[in-house]
Amino acid sequence: SAAAPHVAAVGALLMSSGSGISPGAVARALEQGAVDLGSKGFDLTYGYGRVDAVKALELLRTGFGISGALLLLLLED
């Protein structure tokens, strides 16, 4: 697919956005941050949808929707 190089480039940029970011976290951010196209969720035509680099970066920075208060409680331990 022609989209593969673009998604790989976005993934590389996300990896370079901060230290300690795992490849698994980047993959999850790309999947959850994608703009859903076609059938709801993953499908064989569009995969997870269109890559959204900004949304993926937001997910990496906010901890995938963990509220700030909960994140602080988790970090205190």
C-alpha positions as CSV (number, residue, x, y, z in Angstrom):
1,S,0.0,0.0,0.0
2,A,1.1,3.5,-0.7
3,A,0.1,4.4,2.9
4,A,2.7,2.2,4.5
5,P,5.7,4.6,4.0
6,H,3.7,7.5,5.3
7,V,2.6,5.6,8.4
8,A,6.2,4.4,9.0
9,A,7.4,8.0,8.7
10,V,4.8,9.2,11.3
11,G,5.8,6.3,13.5
12,A,9.5,7.3,13.3
13,L,8.6,10.9,14.2
14,L,6.5,9.8,17.1
15,M,9.4,7.6,18.3
16,S,11.7,10.7,18.1
17,S,9.3,12.9,20.1
18,G,10.6,11.7,23.5
19,S,12.8,9.3,25.2
20,G,11.4,6.1,26.5
21,I,8.6,5.7,24.0
22,S,8.2,2.1,23.1
23,P,7.4,0.8,19.7
24,G,4.2,-0.8,21.2
25,A,3.0,2.5,22.5
26,V,3.6,4.1,19.1
27,A,1.6,1.3,17.4
28,R,-1.2,1.7,19.8
29,A,-1.3,5.5,19.4
30,L,-1.4,5.1,15.6
31,E,-4.2,2.7,15.8
32,Q,-6.3,4.6,18.4
33,G,-5.6,8.0,16.8
34,A,-6.5,7.0,13.3
35,V,-9.6,8.6,11.7
36,D,-12.0,5.7,11.2
37,L,-13.0,5.1,7.6
38,G,-15.5,2.5,6.2
39,S,-16.9,0.0,8.7
40,K,-16.6,0.8,12.4
41,G,-13.2,-0.4,13.7
42,F,-10.6,-2.3,11.8
43,D,-11.6,-3.6,8.3
44,L,-9.8,-5.1,5.4
45,T,-10.3,-2.1,3.1
46,Y,-9.1,0.8,5.3
47,G,-7.4,-1.0,8.2
48,Y,-7.7,1.3,11.2
49,G,-8.3,4.3,9.0
50,R,-6.4,7.4,8.0
51,V,-3.3,8.2,10.1
52,D,-3.6,11.3,12.3
53,A,-0.1,12.2,13.5
54,V,-1.4,15.0,15.8
55,K,-3.9,12.8,17.5
56,A,-1.4,10.0,17.9
57,L,1.1,12.4,19.5
58,E,-1.7,13.7,21.9
59,L,-2.4,10.1,22.9
60,L,1.3,9.4,23.7
61,R,1.5,12.6,25.7
62,T,-1.8,12.1,27.7
63,G,-1.3,8.4,28.4
64,F,-4.2,7.1,26.2
65,G,-7.0,8.9,28.0
66,I,-5.9,8.3,31.6
67,S,-7.2,11.4,33.5
68,G,-4.6,13.7,34.9
69,A,-5.7,12.9,38.5
70,L,-5.4,9.2,38.0
71,L,-2.1,9.5,36.2
72,L,-0.7,11.5,39.2
73,L,-2.0,8.8,41.6
74,L,-0.3,6.1,39.6
75,L,3.0,8.1,39.4
76,E,3.0,8.6,43.2
77,D,3.6,4.9,43.9
